[in-house]
Structures are given as structure tokens and as C-alpha cells.
Amino acid sequence: MAVLRYEVDEGVATVTLDRPESRNALSSELLGALAKAMKDAGGDDAVRVVVLTGTDPAFCAGLDLKELGSAVANFGSLADFSSPWQPISKPVIGAVNGVAVTGGLEIALRCDFLVASEQAKFGDTHARVGIMPGWGLSVLLPQKIGLARSIEMSLTGNFVGAAEALSLGLVNHVVPHRDLLPTVRALAVEIVGNDPVVTRDLLSSYRRIADETGVADGFRLEREARAGRERFDHAEVARRRDGIMDRGRKQ
């Protein structure tokens, strides 16, 4: 069964995480499919914009704790997945249709900007799972919402709803759930209508300025903080799994 859907229409590639029974949790198979889909979109001249979303009811619940807690997990060293995808020159819009938690939040933060359904929620449970972030959360989240609020989110593990995410600057827009993909597609089509070279160069300029004003150093520091913790106690993750999931449902 496919774990990801990839569609291209009128210059817009829509990448949909498609494990709804697991709230689109990131299995090793889905991580591989996501990296490939982004590479395909980046290398396809017919694609001008990428939309990343999930099959309802979730955007992405983070790494698959069931697989992560298994003694035969296919993740091996998390260093094998040092980034959810390699950078591409196309803008990536995140259409957040439900919960975006931990690794799912990191994936959302890798998008150039986010549009959220009114049903969206954001949370960081790395500390509860017992795994350090490795995809730039400690760099990109403070860039969006500030350092103190980021620390609170990470150390409490509490969720932030769509309206609060909008007020914090984490998302650009909040729309009714049924309007999410039409709204994001309309924004994508507006981008497709621009000069392709200037669009690419302007996006590159924004990204380069961010890197040269501290983001690149931040990623290096996060990797250093994570050093030695790529491997983890599978049994401990399995022990915590039910409690983490139950707490998430209540929030």
C-alpha cells in the first residue's frame, strides 16, 4: 500500500502524506517516499510550486513511535535521516490540516510558509519521547515564534491551536477546514503566474539571507547538541508511547 501520494497539475506538485490510520506518522518507508517526492519535484521543470499536506485527520504525528519502539526498527541511526528532504529551488507551502507534532512540526517548519485548517494543532514532544530534534526545530521554531515561546512549547509538550499559531506568526493564514486545499492551491497558482527565474532567485535570496544571519550556525549547534544521541533506547520509547499518545488526544 502506498504511503504517499504525488500529483502534478498546472505547475503545482501536491505531496500528500498518506498513512491516515497512523495519523501520517513517519515510518522509515514514508520518510524515504517523502525525500524521493521532493527530489522529483525539485528536478521536474513542469513543477513550479510544491504543496505538502496530509490525509485527514492529521498533517503528521511525528516519527512512528510504534516502529521507533521496536527492537527491529528500520530507522537504524537517526543520522540516516538528517533532513526530511534535501533543499529544492521551488517554494514549498505547508497545508496543515490537523496535528503537526514533533517530527511533523519539524516538517512543517521546513516549508517556506504555512496555511492552517481551523483544526490544526502544533506540538513538540521530543522531551517526552526522549529524542533530541535533528531537523532544525530548535533553529526554525524560535525564528517563527521567538525563543521563550519555543522553549515553553518544547519543555511542556503542550499543543498550540490554529488561532494561537496565527497570532504567534507560526502560520500565515487559518481557514475553514474544507477551504484549506483550495486556499493553498490558489496561493500556489498565484506564484506559478510569476516570472519563474525571478521567483526562484527571490526565494533563494530569502533563504540565503536567513542562513547567513544565523540559521546555518544554528543547525550546526543543534547537530552538536544531538551528537551521541542518534541512538536511543527502543524499550523506553515503547514504554512511553501510550502515555504520549493519550496525552496528545486529550489536548
MARROGU-443384 format. One record per residue: residue in three letters; chain; residue number from 1; x, y, z of N, C-alpha, C in turn. Coordinates in nm, 2 decimals. Layout:
REM MARROGU-443384
{zagu Ala,A,NUM,{X,Y,Z},{X,Y,Z},{X,Y,Z}} ...
***
This chain:
REM MARROGU-443384
{zagu Met,A,1,{0.08,-0.12,0.00},{0.00,0.00,0.00},{0.09,0.12,0.00}} {zagu Ala,A,2,{0.06,0.22,-0.09},{0.13,0.34,-0.09},{0.12,0.42,0.03}} {zagu Val,A,3,{0.22,0.49,0.07},{0.22,0.57,0.20},{0.23,0.72,0.16}} {zagu Leu,A,4,{0.23,0.75,0.04},{0.24,0.89,-0.01},{0.18,0.91,-0.14}} {zagu Arg,A,5,{0.11,1.02,-0.16},{0.05,1.05,-0.30},{0.12,1.17,-0.36}} {zagu Tyr,A,6,{0.15,1.16,-0.49},{0.22,1.27,-0.56},{0.15,1.30,-0.68}} {zagu Glu,A,7,{0.10,1.43,-0.70},{0.02,1.47,-0.81},{0.08,1.60,-0.86}} {zagu Val,A,8,{0.08,1.62,-0.99},{0.12,1.75,-1.05},{0.01,1.80,-1.14}} {zagu Asp,A,9,{-0.03,1.92,-1.12},{-0.13,1.98,-1.20},{-0.11,2.13,-1.22}} {zagu Glu,A,10,{-0.09,2.18,-1.34},{-0.08,2.32,-1.37},{0.04,2.38,-1.29}} {zagu Gly,A,11,{0.15,2.31,-1.29},{0.27,2.37,-1.23},{0.28,2.35,-1.08}} {zagu Val,A,12,{0.18,2.28,-1.02},{0.18,2.26,-0.87},{0.18,2.11,-0.84}} {zagu Ala,A,13,{0.29,2.07,-0.77},{0.30,1.94,-0.72},{0.24,1.93,-0.58}} {zagu Thr,A,14,{0.15,1.84,-0.56},{0.09,1.82,-0.43},{0.14,1.69,-0.37}} {zagu Val,A,15,{0.21,1.70,-0.26},{0.27,1.58,-0.19},{0.18,1.56,-0.07}} {zagu Thr,A,16,{0.12,1.44,-0.06},{0.03,1.41,0.05},{0.08,1.29,0.13}} {zagu Leu,A,17,{0.11,1.31,0.26},{0.15,1.20,0.34},{0.02,1.12,0.36}} {zagu Asp,A,18,{0.03,0.99,0.34},{-0.09,0.91,0.33},{-0.09,0.78,0.41}} {zagu Arg,A,19,{-0.08,0.80,0.54},{-0.09,0.69,0.64},{-0.20,0.73,0.74}} {zagu Pro,A,20,{-0.32,0.75,0.70},{-0.42,0.81,0.79},{-0.45,0.72,0.91}} {zagu Glu,A,21,{-0.43,0.59,0.90},{-0.46,0.50,1.01},{-0.35,0.52,1.12}} {zagu Ser,A,22,{-0.24,0.58,1.09},{-0.13,0.61,1.19},{-0.12,0.76,1.20}} {zagu Arg,A,23,{-0.22,0.84,1.16},{-0.21,0.99,1.17},{-0.09,1.04,1.09}} {zagu Asn,A,24,{-0.06,0.97,0.98},{0.06,1.00,0.89},{0.19,1.01,0.97}} {zagu Ala,A,25,{0.20,0.92,1.07},{0.33,0.91,1.14},{0.44,0.87,1.04}} {zagu Leu,A,26,{0.56,0.91,1.07},{0.67,0.90,0.98},{0.74,0.76,1.00}} {zagu Ser,A,27,{0.70,0.66,0.93},{0.77,0.54,0.92},{0.90,0.56,0.84}} {zagu Ser,A,28,{0.99,0.46,0.84},{1.11,0.47,0.76},{1.07,0.47,0.61}} {zagu Glu,A,29,{0.96,0.40,0.58},{0.91,0.39,0.44},{0.86,0.53,0.39}} {zagu Leu,A,30,{0.78,0.59,0.48},{0.72,0.72,0.44},{0.83,0.83,0.43}} {zagu Leu,A,31,{0.93,0.82,0.52},{1.04,0.92,0.51},{1.12,0.90,0.38}} {zagu Gly,A,32,{1.14,0.78,0.34},{1.20,0.76,0.21},{1.12,0.81,0.09}} {zagu Ala,A,33,{0.99,0.78,0.10},{0.90,0.83,-0.01},{0.89,0.98,-0.01}} {zagu Leu,A,34,{0.89,1.05,0.10},{0.89,1.19,0.11},{1.01,1.25,0.05}} {zagu Ala,A,35,{1.13,1.20,0.08},{1.25,1.25,0.03},{1.26,1.23,-0.12}} {zagu Lys,A,36,{1.21,1.12,-0.17},{1.20,1.10,-0.32},{1.11,1.19,-0.39}} {zagu Ala,A,37,{0.99,1.21,-0.33},{0.89,1.30,-0.39},{0.94,1.44,-0.40}} {zagu Met,A,38,{1.01,1.49,-0.30},{1.06,1.63,-0.30},{1.18,1.64,-0.40}} {zagu Lys,A,39,{1.26,1.53,-0.41},{1.36,1.53,-0.52},{1.30,1.53,-0.66}} {zagu Asp,A,40,{1.20,1.45,-0.68},{1.13,1.45,-0.81},{1.07,1.59,-0.84}} {zagu Ala,A,41,{1.01,1.65,-0.74},{0.95,1.78,-0.76},{1.06,1.89,-0.80}} {zagu Gly,A,42,{1.17,1.88,-0.72},{1.28,1.97,-0.74},{1.34,1.96,-0.88}} {zagu Gly,A,43,{1.34,1.84,-0.94},{1.41,1.81,-1.06},{1.31,1.82,-1.18}} {zagu Asp,A,44,{1.18,1.85,-1.16},{1.09,1.85,-1.27},{1.06,1.99,-1.31}} {zagu Asp,A,45,{1.10,2.03,-1.43},{1.08,2.16,-1.48},{0.93,2.20,-1.49}} {zagu Ala,A,46,{0.84,2.11,-1.49},{0.70,2.14,-1.50},{0.64,2.18,-1.36}} {zagu Val,A,47,{0.72,2.15,-1.26},{0.68,2.19,-1.12},{0.73,2.32,-1.08}} {zagu Arg,A,48,{0.65,2.42,-1.04},{0.69,2.55,-1.00},{0.67,2.57,-0.85}} {zagu Val,A,49,{0.57,2.50,-0.79},{0.54,2.52,-0.65},{0.51,2.38,-0.60}} {zagu Val,A,50,{0.55,2.35,-0.47},{0.51,2.23,-0.40},{0.42,2.26,-0.29}} {zagu Val,A,51,{0.31,2.18,-0.28},{0.22,2.19,-0.16},{0.24,2.06,-0.09}} {zagu Leu,A,52,{0.26,2.07,0.04},{0.28,1.95,0.13},{0.17,1.94,0.23}} {zagu Thr,A,53,{0.10,1.83,0.23},{-0.02,1.82,0.33},{-0.02,1.67,0.37}} {zagu Gly,A,54,{-0.13,1.64,0.45},{-0.15,1.50,0.50},{-0.29,1.46,0.47}} {zagu Thr,A,55,{-0.32,1.33,0.47},{-0.45,1.28,0.46},{-0.52,1.30,0.59}} {zagu Asp,A,56,{-0.64,1.35,0.60},{-0.71,1.37,0.72},{-0.72,1.24,0.80}} {zagu Pro,A,57,{-0.71,1.24,0.93},{-0.74,1.36,1.02},{-0.61,1.44,1.06}} {zagu Ala,A,58,{-0.49,1.41,1.01},{-0.37,1.47,1.07},{-0.28,1.52,0.95}} {zagu Phe,A,59,{-0.20,1.61,0.99},{-0.09,1.65,0.90},{0.02,1.55,0.91}} {zagu Cys,A,60,{0.08,1.54,1.03},{0.18,1.44,1.06},{0.20,1.43,1.21}} {zagu Ala,A,61,{0.19,1.31,1.27},{0.20,1.29,1.41},{0.35,1.26,1.45}} {zagu Gly,A,62,{0.45,1.29,1.36},{0.59,1.27,1.40},{0.63,1.14,1.37}} {zagu Leu,A,63,{0.75,1.10,1.42},{0.81,0.97,1.39},{0.71,0.86,1.44}} {zagu Asp,A,64,{0.71,0.75,1.37},{0.62,0.64,1.41},{0.67,0.58,1.54}} {zagu Leu,A,65,{0.61,0.61,1.65},{0.66,0.56,1.78},{0.65,0.41,1.79}} {zagu Lys,A,66,{0.55,0.35,1.72},{0.54,0.20,1.72},{0.67,0.14,1.65}} {zagu Glu,A,67,{0.71,0.19,1.54},{0.83,0.14,1.47},{0.95,0.18,1.55}} {zagu Leu,A,68,{0.95,0.31,1.60},{1.07,0.36,1.67},{1.09,0.27,1.80}} {zagu Gly,A,69,{0.98,0.22,1.86},{1.00,0.15,1.98},{1.02,0.00,1.96}} {zagu Ser,A,70,{1.03,-0.04,1.84},{1.05,-0.18,1.80},{1.20,-0.21,1.80}} {zagu Ala,A,71,{1.24,-0.32,1.86},{1.38,-0.36,1.86},{1.43,-0.39,1.72}} {zagu Val,A,72,{1.34,-0.41,1.62},{1.38,-0.43,1.48},{1.34,-0.31,1.40}} {zagu Ala,A,73,{1.34,-0.19,1.46},{1.30,-0.07,1.38},{1.40,-0.05,1.26}} {zagu Asn,A,74,{1.34,-0.01,1.15},{1.42,0.02,1.03},{1.49,0.15,1.03}} {zagu Phe,A,75,{1.47,0.23,1.13},{1.53,0.37,1.14},{1.68,0.36,1.15}} {zagu Gly,A,76,{1.73,0.25,1.22},{1.87,0.24,1.25},{1.92,0.37,1.32}} {zagu Ser,A,77,{2.02,0.43,1.28},{2.07,0.56,1.33},{1.98,0.67,1.27}} {zagu Leu,A,78,{1.93,0.76,1.36},{1.85,0.87,1.31},{1.94,0.96,1.22}} {zagu Ala,A,79,{2.07,0.95,1.23},{2.16,1.02,1.14},{2.13,0.99,1.00}} {zagu Asp,A,80,{2.08,0.87,0.97},{2.05,0.84,0.83},{1.94,0.93,0.77}} {zagu Phe,A,81,{1.86,0.99,0.86},{1.76,1.08,0.82},{1.79,1.22,0.87}} {zagu Ser,A,82,{1.90,1.28,0.83},{1.95,1.41,0.89},{1.86,1.52,0.84}} {zagu Ser,A,83,{1.78,1.50,0.73},{1.69,1.60,0.69},{1.57,1.53,0.62}} {zagu Pro,A,84,{1.45,1.58,0.64},{1.34,1.51,0.58},{1.34,1.51,0.43}} {zagu Trp,A,85,{1.41,1.61,0.37},{1.43,1.62,0.22},{1.55,1.71,0.20}} {zagu Gln,A,86,{1.62,1.69,0.09},{1.72,1.78,0.05},{1.66,1.91,-0.01}} {zagu Pro,A,87,{1.73,2.02,0.01},{1.67,2.15,-0.03},{1.64,2.15,-0.18}} {zagu Ile,A,88,{1.53,2.21,-0.22},{1.49,2.23,-0.36},{1.47,2.37,-0.39}} {zagu Ser,A,89,{1.48,2.41,-0.52},{1.47,2.55,-0.55},{1.33,2.60,-0.56}} {zagu Lys,A,90,{1.23,2.52,-0.55},{1.09,2.55,-0.56},{1.03,2.59,-0.42}} {zagu Pro,A,91,{0.94,2.69,-0.42},{0.88,2.72,-0.29},{0.79,2.60,-0.24}} {zagu Val,A,92,{0.79,2.58,-0.11},{0.71,2.47,-0.05},{0.61,2.53,0.04}} {zagu Ile,A,93,{0.48,2.51,0.02},{0.38,2.56,0.10},{0.32,2.44,0.19}} {zagu Gly,A,94,{0.32,2.46,0.32},{0.26,2.35,0.40},{0.11,2.38,0.42}} {zagu Ala,A,95,{0.03,2.28,0.39},{-0.12,2.29,0.41},{-0.15,2.20,0.53}} {zagu Val,A,96,{-0.15,2.26,0.65},{-0.16,2.19,0.78},{-0.30,2.16,0.81}} {zagu Asn,A,97,{-0.35,2.04,0.79},{-0.49,2.00,0.80},{-0.53,1.94,0.94}} {zagu Gly,A,98,{-0.43,1.92,1.02},{-0.46,1.86,1.15},{-0.34,1.87,1.24}} {zagu Val,A,99,{-0.31,1.77,1.33},{-0.20,1.79,1.42},{-0.07,1.78,1.34}} {zagu Ala,A,100,{0.03,1.86,1.38},{0.17,1.86,1.34},{0.25,1.85,1.46}} {zagu Val,A,101,{0.30,1.73,1.49},{0.36,1.71,1.62},{0.51,1.66,1.60}} {zagu Thr,A,102,{0.60,1.72,1.68},{0.74,1.67,1.69},{0.80,1.67,1.55}} {zagu Gly,A,103,{0.83,1.55,1.50},{0.89,1.54,1.36},{0.79,1.60,1.26}} {zagu Gly,A,104,{0.66,1.59,1.28},{0.56,1.66,1.19},{0.57,1.81,1.20}} {zagu Leu,A,105,{0.60,1.86,1.32},{0.62,2.00,1.33},{0.75,2.05,1.26}} {zagu Glu,A,106,{0.85,1.96,1.27},{0.98,2.00,1.20},{0.96,2.00,1.05}} {zagu Ile,A,107,{0.88,1.90,1.00},{0.85,1.90,0.86},{0.77,2.03,0.82}} {zagu Ala,A,108,{0.68,2.07,0.90},{0.60,2.19,0.87},{0.70,2.31,0.87}} {zagu Leu,A,109,{0.79,2.32,0.96},{0.88,2.43,0.97},{0.98,2.43,0.85}} {zagu Arg,A,110,{1.00,2.32,0.79},{1.08,2.32,0.67},{1.01,2.38,0.54}} {zagu Cys,A,111,{0.88,2.40,0.55},{0.81,2.46,0.44},{0.84,2.61,0.45}} {zagu Asp,A,112,{0.83,2.68,0.33},{0.86,2.82,0.32},{0.75,2.90,0.40}} {zagu Phe,A,113,{0.63,2.86,0.39},{0.52,2.92,0.48},{0.41,2.82,0.49}} {zagu Leu,A,114,{0.32,2.85,0.59},{0.22,2.75,0.63},{0.08,2.82,0.62}} {zagu Val,A,115,{-0.02,2.74,0.58},{-0.16,2.78,0.59},{-0.22,2.66,0.67}} {zagu Ala,A,116,{-0.30,2.70,0.77},{-0.36,2.60,0.86},{-0.51,2.59,0.85}} {zagu Ser,A,117,{-0.56,2.47,0.86},{-0.70,2.45,0.89},{-0.73,2.49,1.03}} {zagu Glu,A,118,{-0.86,2.53,1.05},{-0.90,2.56,1.19},{-0.88,2.44,1.28}} {zagu Gln,A,119,{-0.87,2.32,1.23},{-0.85,2.20,1.31},{-0.70,2.17,1.34}} {zagu Ala,A,120,{-0.61,2.25,1.29},{-0.47,2.23,1.31},{-0.42,2.25,1.45}} {zagu Lys,A,121,{-0.33,2.17,1.49},{-0.26,2.19,1.62},{-0.12,2.16,1.60}} {zagu Phe,A,122,{-0.03,2.23,1.68},{0.11,2.21,1.67},{0.17,2.18,1.81}} {zagu Gly,A,123,{0.26,2.08,1.81},{0.32,2.05,1.94},{0.46,1.99,1.92}} {zagu Asp,A,124,{0.54,2.00,2.03},{0.68,1.94,2.03},{0.69,1.85,2.15}} {zagu Thr,A,125,{0.70,1.72,2.12},{0.71,1.62,2.23},{0.84,1.55,2.23}} {zagu His,A,126,{0.94,1.61,2.17},{1.08,1.54,2.18},{1.12,1.50,2.32}} {zagu Ala,A,127,{1.10,1.60,2.41},{1.14,1.57,2.55},{1.06,1.46,2.61}} {zagu Arg,A,128,{0.94,1.44,2.57},{0.86,1.33,2.63},{0.89,1.20,2.57}} {zagu Val,A,129,{0.93,1.20,2.44},{0.97,1.07,2.37},{1.11,1.03,2.41}} {zagu Gly,A,130,{1.19,1.13,2.44},{1.33,1.11,2.48},{1.43,1.11,2.36}} {zagu Ile,A,131,{1.40,1.19,2.26},{1.48,1.20,2.14},{1.51,1.35,2.12}} {zagu Met,A,132,{1.63,1.39,2.09},{1.66,1.52,2.05},{1.62,1.56,1.91}} {zagu Pro,A,133,{1.57,1.68,1.89},{1.54,1.72,1.75},{1.66,1.72,1.66}} {zagu Gly,A,134,{1.64,1.69,1.53},{1.75,1.68,1.44},{1.73,1.74,1.31}} {zagu Trp,A,135,{1.61,1.80,1.29},{1.57,1.86,1.16},{1.55,2.01,1.17}} {zagu Gly,A,136,{1.62,2.07,1.27},{1.62,2.22,1.28},{1.51,2.28,1.36}} {zagu Leu,A,137,{1.44,2.20,1.45},{1.33,2.26,1.53},{1.38,2.37,1.62}} {zagu Ser,A,138,{1.50,2.35,1.68},{1.55,2.45,1.78},{1.60,2.57,1.71}} {zagu Val,A,139,{1.61,2.57,1.58},{1.65,2.68,1.50},{1.53,2.75,1.44}} {zagu Leu,A,140,{1.45,2.68,1.37},{1.34,2.73,1.29},{1.22,2.77,1.38}} {zagu Leu,A,141,{1.19,2.70,1.49},{1.08,2.74,1.57},{1.10,2.88,1.64}} {zagu Pro,A,142,{1.21,2.91,1.70},{1.24,3.04,1.75},{1.24,3.15,1.65}} {zagu Gln,A,143,{1.28,3.11,1.53},{1.27,3.21,1.42},{1.13,3.25,1.39}} {zagu Lys,A,144,{1.04,3.16,1.40},{0.90,3.19,1.38},{0.83,3.26,1.50}} {zagu Ile,A,145,{0.85,3.20,1.62},{0.76,3.25,1.73},{0.84,3.31,1.85}} {zagu Gly,A,146,{0.97,3.31,1.84},{1.05,3.37,1.94},{1.11,3.26,2.03}} {zagu Leu,A,147,{1.21,3.29,2.10},{1.29,3.19,2.18},{1.21,3.14,2.30}} {zagu Ala,A,148,{1.15,3.24,2.38},{1.09,3.20,2.51},{0.96,3.11,2.48}} {zagu Arg,A,149,{0.89,3.14,2.38},{0.77,3.07,2.35},{0.81,2.93,2.30}} {zagu Ser,A,150,{0.91,2.92,2.22},{0.96,2.79,2.17},{1.01,2.70,2.29}} {zagu Ile,A,151,{1.08,2.76,2.38},{1.12,2.68,2.50},{1.00,2.63,2.57}} {zagu Glu,A,152,{0.90,2.71,2.59},{0.78,2.66,2.66},{0.72,2.55,2.58}} {zagu Met,A,153,{0.70,2.56,2.45},{0.64,2.45,2.37},{0.72,2.32,2.39}} {zagu Ser,A,154,{0.85,2.33,2.38},{0.94,2.21,2.38},{0.95,2.15,2.52}} {zagu Leu,A,155,{0.95,2.23,2.62},{0.97,2.17,2.76},{0.84,2.13,2.82}} {zagu Thr,A,156,{0.73,2.18,2.78},{0.60,2.14,2.83},{0.54,2.03,2.75}} {zagu Gly,A,157,{0.56,2.03,2.62},{0.50,1.94,2.52},{0.35,1.98,2.50}} {zagu Asn,A,158,{0.31,2.10,2.54},{0.17,2.14,2.52},{0.15,2.18,2.38}} {zagu Phe,A,159,{0.02,2.16,2.33},{-0.01,2.19,2.20},{-0.06,2.34,2.18}} {zagu Val,A,160,{-0.04,2.39,2.06},{-0.08,2.52,2.02},{-0.19,2.51,1.92}} {zagu Gly,A,161,{-0.31,2.57,1.94},{-0.41,2.56,1.84},{-0.39,2.65,1.72}} {zagu Ala,A,162,{-0.48,2.64,1.62},{-0.46,2.72,1.50},{-0.46,2.87,1.52}} {zagu Ala,A,163,{-0.56,2.91,1.60},{-0.57,3.06,1.62},{-0.45,3.11,1.69}} {zagu Glu,A,164,{-0.40,3.04,1.79},{-0.28,3.09,1.86},{-0.16,3.08,1.77}} {zagu Ala,A,165,{-0.15,2.98,1.69},{-0.04,2.97,1.59},{-0.04,3.09,1.50}} {zagu Leu,A,166,{-0.16,3.14,1.46},{-0.17,3.25,1.37},{-0.12,3.38,1.45}} {zagu Ser,A,167,{-0.16,3.39,1.57},{-0.12,3.51,1.65},{0.03,3.51,1.68}} {zagu Leu,A,168,{0.09,3.39,1.68},{0.24,3.38,1.71},{0.32,3.40,1.58}} {zagu Gly,A,169,{0.26,3.39,1.47},{0.33,3.40,1.34},{0.38,3.27,1.29}} {zagu Leu,A,170,{0.33,3.16,1.35},{0.38,3.03,1.30},{0.31,3.00,1.17}} {zagu Val,A,171,{0.19,3.04,1.15},{0.12,3.02,1.02},{0.08,3.16,0.96}} {zagu Asn,A,172,{0.06,3.16,0.83},{0.02,3.28,0.76},{-0.13,3.31,0.76}} {zagu His,A,173,{-0.20,3.20,0.75},{-0.35,3.20,0.74},{-0.41,3.09,0.82}} {zagu Val,A,174,{-0.53,3.11,0.87},{-0.61,3.00,0.92},{-0.75,3.01,0.85}} {zagu Val,A,175,{-0.79,2.89,0.79},{-0.91,2.89,0.71},{-1.00,2.77,0.75}} {zagu Pro,A,176,{-1.13,2.78,0.72},{-1.21,2.66,0.75},{-1.15,2.54,0.68}} {zagu His,A,177,{-1.17,2.42,0.75},{-1.11,2.30,0.71},{-1.14,2.27,0.56}} {zagu Arg,A,178,{-1.26,2.28,0.52},{-1.30,2.25,0.38},{-1.23,2.34,0.28}} {zagu Asp,A,179,{-1.19,2.46,0.32},{-1.12,2.56,0.23},{-0.97,2.55,0.23}} {zagu Leu,A,180,{-0.91,2.46,0.31},{-0.77,2.46,0.32},{-0.70,2.43,0.18}} {zagu Leu,A,181,{-0.72,2.32,0.12},{-0.65,2.29,0.00},{-0.69,2.39,-0.12}} {zagu Pro,A,182,{-0.81,2.43,-0.13},{-0.84,2.53,-0.23},{-0.77,2.66,-0.21}} {zagu Thr,A,183,{-0.76,2.71,-0.08},{-0.69,2.83,-0.05},{-0.54,2.82,-0.08}} {zagu Val,A,184,{-0.48,2.71,-0.04},{-0.34,2.69,-0.07},{-0.31,2.67,-0.22}} {zagu Arg,A,185,{-0.40,2.60,-0.29},{-0.38,2.59,-0.43},{-0.39,2.73,-0.50}} {zagu Ala,A,186,{-0.48,2.81,-0.45},{-0.50,2.95,-0.51},{-0.37,3.03,-0.49}} {zagu Leu,A,187,{-0.31,3.02,-0.37},{-0.18,3.08,-0.35},{-0.07,3.03,-0.44}} {zagu Ala,A,188,{-0.07,2.90,-0.45},{0.03,2.83,-0.54},{0.02,2.88,-0.68}} {zagu Val,A,189,{-0.10,2.89,-0.73},{-0.13,2.93,-0.87},{-0.08,3.07,-0.89}} {zagu Glu,A,190,{-0.10,3.16,-0.79},{-0.05,3.30,-0.80},{0.10,3.30,-0.82}} {zagu Ile,A,191,{0.17,3.21,-0.74},{0.31,3.20,-0.75},{0.35,3.15,-0.89}} {zagu Val,A,192,{0.28,3.05,-0.94},{0.31,2.99,-1.07},{0.30,3.10,-1.18}} {zagu Gly,A,193,{0.21,3.20,-1.16},{0.19,3.30,-1.26},{0.31,3.41,-1.27}} {zagu Asn,A,194,{0.40,3.40,-1.17},{0.51,3.50,-1.17},{0.62,3.46,-1.27}} {zagu Asp,A,195,{0.72,3.55,-1.29},{0.84,3.52,-1.37},{0.91,3.40,-1.29}} {zagu Pro,A,196,{0.94,3.29,-1.36},{1.00,3.18,-1.29},{1.14,3.20,-1.24}} {zagu Val,A,197,{1.22,3.27,-1.32},{1.36,3.30,-1.28},{1.36,3.39,-1.16}} {zagu Val,A,198,{1.29,3.50,-1.16},{1.29,3.59,-1.05},{1.23,3.53,-0.93}} {zagu Thr,A,199,{1.12,3.45,-0.94},{1.07,3.38,-0.83},{1.17,3.29,-0.76}} {zagu Arg,A,200,{1.24,3.21,-0.84},{1.34,3.12,-0.79},{1.46,3.20,-0.72}} {zagu Asp,A,201,{1.50,3.31,-0.79},{1.61,3.39,-0.73},{1.57,3.46,-0.60}} {zagu Leu,A,202,{1.45,3.51,-0.60},{1.40,3.58,-0.48},{1.39,3.49,-0.36}} {zagu Leu,A,203,{1.33,3.37,-0.39},{1.33,3.27,-0.28},{1.47,3.23,-0.23}} {zagu Ser,A,204,{1.56,3.21,-0.33},{1.70,3.18,-0.29},{1.76,3.29,-0.21}} {zagu Ser,A,205,{1.73,3.41,-0.24},{1.78,3.53,-0.16},{1.73,3.52,-0.02}} {zagu Tyr,A,206,{1.60,3.50,0.00},{1.54,3.49,0.13},{1.61,3.38,0.21}} {zagu Arg,A,207,{1.63,3.27,0.15},{1.69,3.15,0.22},{1.83,3.18,0.25}} {zagu Arg,A,208,{1.91,3.24,0.16},{2.05,3.27,0.18},{2.07,3.37,0.29}} {zagu Ile,A,209,{1.98,3.47,0.29},{1.99,3.57,0.40},{1.97,3.51,0.54}} {zagu Ala,A,210,{1.87,3.42,0.54},{1.84,3.35,0.67},{1.96,3.27,0.71}} {zagu Asp,A,211,{2.02,3.20,0.62},{2.14,3.12,0.65},{2.25,3.21,0.70}} {zagu Glu,A,212,{2.27,3.32,0.63},{2.39,3.40,0.67},{2.37,3.49,0.79}} {zagu Thr,A,213,{2.25,3.49,0.84},{2.22,3.56,0.96},{2.20,3.47,1.08}} {zagu Gly,A,214,{2.25,3.34,1.07},{2.25,3.26,1.19},{2.18,3.12,1.17}} {zagu Val,A,215,{2.10,3.10,1.07},{2.04,2.97,1.06},{2.14,2.86,1.04}} {zagu Ala,A,216,{2.23,2.88,0.95},{2.33,2.77,0.93},{2.41,2.73,1.05}} {zagu Asp,A,217,{2.45,2.84,1.13},{2.52,2.81,1.26},{2.42,2.74,1.35}} {zagu Gly,A,218,{2.30,2.78,1.35},{2.20,2.71,1.44},{2.19,2.57,1.41}} {zagu Phe,A,219,{2.18,2.53,1.29},{2.17,2.39,1.25},{2.30,2.31,1.30}} {zagu Arg,A,220,{2.41,2.38,1.29},{2.54,2.31,1.33},{2.53,2.29,1.49}} {zagu Leu,A,221,{2.48,2.39,1.56},{2.47,2.38,1.70},{2.37,2.27,1.75}} {zagu Glu,A,222,{2.26,2.26,1.67},{2.16,2.16,1.70},{2.22,2.02,1.68}} {zagu Arg,A,223,{2.30,2.00,1.57},{2.37,1.87,1.55},{2.46,1.84,1.66}} {zagu Glu,A,224,{2.54,1.94,1.71},{2.63,1.92,1.82},{2.56,1.88,1.94}} {zagu Ala,A,225,{2.44,1.94,1.97},{2.36,1.91,2.09},{2.31,1.76,2.08}} {zagu Arg,A,226,{2.28,1.72,1.96},{2.23,1.59,1.93},{2.34,1.48,1.93}} {zagu Ala,A,227,{2.46,1.52,1.91},{2.57,1.42,1.90},{2.57,1.32,2.01}} {zagu Gly,A,228,{2.58,1.20,1.97},{2.59,1.09,2.07},{2.45,1.04,2.11}} {zagu Arg,A,229,{2.34,1.11,2.06},{2.21,1.07,2.10},{2.13,1.02,1.98}} {zagu Glu,A,230,{2.20,0.99,1.86},{2.13,0.94,1.75},{2.06,0.81,1.78}} {zagu Arg,A,231,{2.13,0.73,1.86},{2.07,0.60,1.90},{2.00,0.62,2.03}} {zagu Phe,A,232,{1.90,0.54,2.05},{1.81,0.56,2.17},{1.76,0.43,2.22}} {zagu Asp,A,233,{1.70,0.43,2.33},{1.65,0.31,2.40},{1.51,0.27,2.34}} {zagu His,A,234,{1.51,0.17,2.25},{1.38,0.13,2.19},{1.28,0.10,2.30}} {zagu Ala,A,235,{1.32,0.03,2.40},{1.23,-0.02,2.51},{1.17,0.10,2.58}} {zagu Glu,A,236,{1.25,0.21,2.60},{1.20,0.32,2.67},{1.10,0.40,2.59}} {zagu Val,A,237,{1.13,0.41,2.46},{1.03,0.47,2.37},{0.90,0.40,2.37}} {zagu Ala,A,238,{0.90,0.26,2.36},{0.78,0.18,2.36},{0.71,0.20,2.49}} {zagu Arg,A,239,{0.78,0.21,2.61},{0.72,0.23,2.74},{0.64,0.36,2.74}} {zagu Arg,A,240,{0.70,0.46,2.68},{0.63,0.60,2.69},{0.52,0.62,2.59}} {zagu Arg,A,241,{0.52,0.53,2.49},{0.43,0.56,2.37},{0.29,0.58,2.41}} {zagu Asp,A,242,{0.23,0.49,2.49},{0.09,0.50,2.51},{0.05,0.63,2.59}} {zagu Gly,A,243,{0.14,0.66,2.69},{0.12,0.79,2.76},{0.13,0.91,2.68}} {zagu Ile,A,244,{0.22,0.91,2.59},{0.24,1.03,2.50},{0.12,1.04,2.41}} {zagu Met,A,245,{0.07,0.93,2.35},{-0.04,0.94,2.26},{-0.17,0.97,2.33}} {zagu Asp,A,246,{-0.19,0.92,2.45},{-0.31,0.96,2.53},{-0.31,1.10,2.57}} {zagu Arg,A,247,{-0.20,1.16,2.61},{-0.19,1.30,2.64},{-0.22,1.39,2.52}} {zagu Gly,A,248,{-0.17,1.34,2.40},{-0.19,1.42,2.28},{-0.34,1.42,2.24}} {zagu Arg,A,249,{-0.41,1.31,2.26},{-0.55,1.30,2.23},{-0.63,1.40,2.32}} {zagu Lys,A,250,{-0.59,1.40,2.45},{-0.66,1.49,2.54},{-0.64,1.64,2.51}} {zagu Gln,A,251,{-0.53,1.67,2.45},{-0.50,1.81,2.41},{-0.57,1.85,2.28}} 
***
